Amino acid sequence: MNKHLILIDDDPIYRFIIEKMAYIVYPAINIHHCENGLKGIDCIKSLVDIDNEIIILLDINMPVLDGWGMLEELKSNNIIDKNVSVFLVSSSTDEEDIIRSKSYDFIKNFFHKPLSIEVIQSIIFQD
């Protein structure tokens, strides 16, 4: 089974940094960059039917389709399966975001930016 990390965030510098850390943690990982939720959904759909482990790092605040909108799309279209893990990542410290994230049973965890290499390791290996 191949591991795929989908970085859904409108900040290209953040995606670049996470990519570099992910390759340090797990050099064989396949990384996909998506600058908004619409592109993220397309990417997930292209990978979900294949025997892949898909790890999604999803930002909340983005243009076009934000993280909340994308979560609703994933939920209503039944896109999440057992091989897909979703982690919310945000620079927001709003407690309401954390509470709201718990309403989605498929979200594995909520992390605040910036992420450390230890957090990336725990996400990739789901410690």
C-alpha positions in Angstrom: 0.0 0.0 0.0 1.4 3.4 -1.0 1.2 6.4 1.4 0.0 9.7 0.0 0.0 13.0 1.9 -2.3 15.6 0.5 -1.5 19.1 1.6 -4.6 21.3 1.2 -3.5 24.8 2.1 -3.4 28.1 0.1 0.1 29.0 1.5 2.7 27.6 -0.8 5.5 28.2 1.7 3.7 26.2 4.4 3.2 23.3 1.9 6.8 23.4 0.9 8.0 23.2 4.6 5.6 20.4 5.4 6.7 18.5 2.3 10.4 18.8 3.3 9.6 17.5 6.8 7.5 14.7 5.5 10.3 13.5 3.2 12.6 13.5 6.2 10.2 11.4 8.2 9.2 9.0 5.4 11.1 9.4 2.1 8.8 7.1 0.1 5.7 9.2 0.7 3.8 10.6 -2.3 3.0 14.3 -1.7 0.2 16.2 -3.4 -0.2 20.0 -3.2 -3.7 21.6 -3.4 -4.2 25.3 -2.9 -8.0 25.0 -2.1 -10.7 22.5 -1.1 -12.0 22.0 -4.7 -8.6 20.8 -5.9 -8.3 18.7 -2.7 -11.5 16.9 -3.5 -10.4 16.2 -7.0 -7.1 14.8 -5.7 -8.7 12.6 -3.1 -11.2 11.2 -5.7 -8.3 10.3 -8.0 -6.6 8.3 -5.2 -9.3 6.9 -3.1 -10.3 3.9 -5.3 -6.8 2.6 -5.5 -5.1 0.6 -2.7 -3.6 3.7 -1.0 -3.3 5.1 2.4 -4.3 8.7 2.1 -3.4 11.3 4.8 -5.0 14.7 4.4 -3.7 17.9 6.1 -6.5 20.3 5.7 -6.3 24.0 6.4 -9.5 25.7 7.5 -9.2 29.2 5.9 -8.7 29.1 2.2 -10.2 30.8 -0.9 -12.6 29.0 -3.3 -13.6 26.2 -1.0 -12.5 26.4 2.6 -11.8 23.5 5.0 -15.3 23.5 6.4 -16.9 23.4 3.0 -14.6 20.7 1.9 -15.4 18.6 5.0 -19.1 18.9 4.1 -18.4 17.8 0.6 -16.4 14.8 1.9 -19.2 13.9 4.3 -22.2 14.4 1.9 -20.5 12.5 -1.0 -19.3 9.7 1.2 -15.7 10.1 0.0 -14.0 9.1 3.2 -13.1 5.4 3.6 -11.0 3.3 6.0 -7.8 4.2 4.2 -8.3 8.0 4.5 -7.2 10.0 7.5 -8.1 13.7 7.8 -6.2 16.1 10.1 -7.3 19.7 10.4 -4.5 22.3 10.6 -5.0 25.9 11.4 -3.3 29.0 12.6 -6.6 29.9 14.3 -6.6 29.7 18.0 -10.4 30.0 18.1 -11.8 27.3 20.5 -15.0 27.2 18.3 -12.9 25.7 15.5 -11.8 22.8 17.7 -15.3 22.2 19.0 -16.7 22.3 15.4 -14.0 19.9 14.2 -15.3 17.3 16.7 -18.6 17.2 14.9 -16.9 15.3 12.1 -16.3 11.7 13.2 -13.7 11.1 10.5 -11.3 13.9 11.6 -8.4 12.2 13.4 -7.0 15.4 15.1 -6.8 19.2 15.1 -3.3 20.8 15.1 -2.2 24.4 15.3 0.4 25.8 12.9 3.3 25.6 12.8 3.7 21.9 12.9 6.8 20.3 14.3 8.6 17.3 12.7 7.4 15.2 15.7 3.8 16.1 14.8 4.4 15.2 11.2 5.9 11.9 12.3 2.8 11.1 14.5 0.5 12.0 11.6 2.4 9.8 9.0 2.7 6.9 11.3 -0.6 7.6 13.2 1.0 7.0 16.6 
